[in-house]
Amino acid sequence: MTACWTEADLGWLTEFMAVDSVSPLEGGRLAATRQAQEVFLAGARERGFQVRHYDSPPVESMTSEDIPMPVRRALEADPDTFLDAQPCLVVAMGEPAPAERRLVINFHVDTVGPHIEPRLDGDILHGRGAVDDKGPGVAAAVGVAAAFAAHPWLAQCIEVVLTSVPGEEGGAMGVFGTRWLVRQGYTGRLMLFAEPTGGRVLDACTAAMTPRLRVVGEGSTDDHPGDAHNATVALGFLADHLVRAVGPRAAALGAKLCVAGLHTGTAHNRVYGEGELLLNIAYRDEVGGEALVHEVQRAFDEARDVFAKAHLGNPFTARLVDDWDRVVRLDWLKRGLPVLDNRDPEMEDLLAEAGFARHDGLADGSAFTCDAIWAGGPDRYVAVCGPGRLDENGAHTAAEWVRVDDLATYARQIRDLVVRFGATYRQ
C-alpha cells in the first residue's frame, strides 16, 4: 500500500463491489443502484467530499428519440419507479467554481451480470466492478482526496467533481446518468471518464447503433413445415445477407459490424414463426453512422427479392416468400447517438505530465463506446482514462480482475493531475 492508497481504501472498494448493482436492464434489482450509491457516498464523505447533487432525472427528460429501446421499455413499465431507483450522485471538493476552473471525473456504478463477489488473491482483486467500473471510480476519489489533503490551497482555486452515475451498462448508453448530468451543467474544463484504458488517454469514442430484424409470423409442427413462416431460415439468411452487403461498407468507414444474437427456438420438431436477429455497429463519426443506417435499410429492402429468387419453387419456404413484407421487419434498438472526437494541446500536456499519455484510439481501433459521448462541447476537453484494460482484465466476463497496485498508481496519478490542474489557476 502507498500513502495514496491504504487498506481502508481497499476495504471501501470491496464493500462497494459487494453490492450487487447489476443493471436493472440486465435483470438486476432496482433498489441495488441506490444501495451502491450509498456505500460510495459514505466513503466519499469520510474522505472530505461534499454532496452537490443526489437525485434522478425527471420523466420528461426521457422523451427524445435517442433513448435506446431497453430504456424505453423500462420507462413504459413504470417510469417514476424506475427512474427514482436510479439516482445520480455528484460529490465534490473545493469551493463551487465556474466550469472553466472545474475538473470532472465520471464513473458508473452499475455493472453487467452476473454479479461476482469480490475476492482478494495477493495483489489481484477479483469480482464484478473491479475494473469496470467501481475500481477506477474509488481510485479516482482516493487520488482527489489525497491532493486536497496535501494541498489545502486547492480548495480556493478549483473545484473537482466526481459523478457516480447509473445507466452505462445494459444498453442504456448513459441517457439517464451522464447525459442528464451534462445537461444539468456538471461539466468542466477537463472531463475525465475513469474507464479501463491501460492508463492511456483516449479522446475519441465511437457510438453504436443496434438494428433488430424480426419475424412475426406463424409457426407449425414438423408434420406441416410448409404451413409456417420459417423464422430460422429467414433470419439465418438475413444474417448472411447483411454481413455481406453491409460489412465491406462498414469496414471502409472504419466501423465495426457485429452480427450478434439470433434466436427462434430450441426444439428439433417445430418450425418457429417468430424470432429476432440483432446486429451492433460501432461507428467513429456521425456522417458515417448515418450512411450505415441507410446501408442497413438498403440491404434489408433488397433482401426480399434476393430471398425469393433463391427459394423459387421451394414449397417449405413458399409462405415466407409470399408474406415477407408482412412478417419480416426491421427496427432499431438504438441509433443516432453522438460520438466523441476532440483535441486540446493544453489539457493533453497537463495529463501527460501526470503520467497519462495520449493514445490515438481511432488509428488502431482501440477506441470504444462509453458515456463520454455525451460530454463533448466548447471550452472543455473530454478524455477517457483509467487503470486496467477491458479485454485483458476480463471486463464483462466471469474472470474480471484488477491489480491493486494499478489502482494505487491511478490514485497517485489522479492526485498529481489535480495538483497540476489547480496550479494553473493559482494566483
Secondary structure, DSSP 8 states (H G I E B T S, - for coil): -BTTB-HHHHHHHHHHHHS--B-GGGT--HHHHHHHHHHHHHHHHHTT-EEEEEE---GGGG-STTS-HHHHHHHHH-HHHHHHTS-EEEEEESS---GGGEEEEEEE--B-SS----EEETTEEESTTTTTTHHHHHHHHHHHHHHHHH-TTHHHH-EEEEEEES-STTTTTTTTTHHHHHHTT---SEEEE---BTT-BB-EE-EEEEEEEEEE---EETTSGGGS--HHHHHHHHHHHHHHHHHHHHHHTT-EEEEEEEE----SSEE--EEEEEEEEEESSHHHHHHHHHHHHHHHHHHHHHHHHHTTT-TTTHHHHHTHHHHEEEEEEE-----EE---HHHHHHHHHTT--B--HHHHT-----GGGGT--TT-EEEE--SSBTTTTTTTSTT-EEEHHHHHHHHHHHHHHHHHHHHTT--
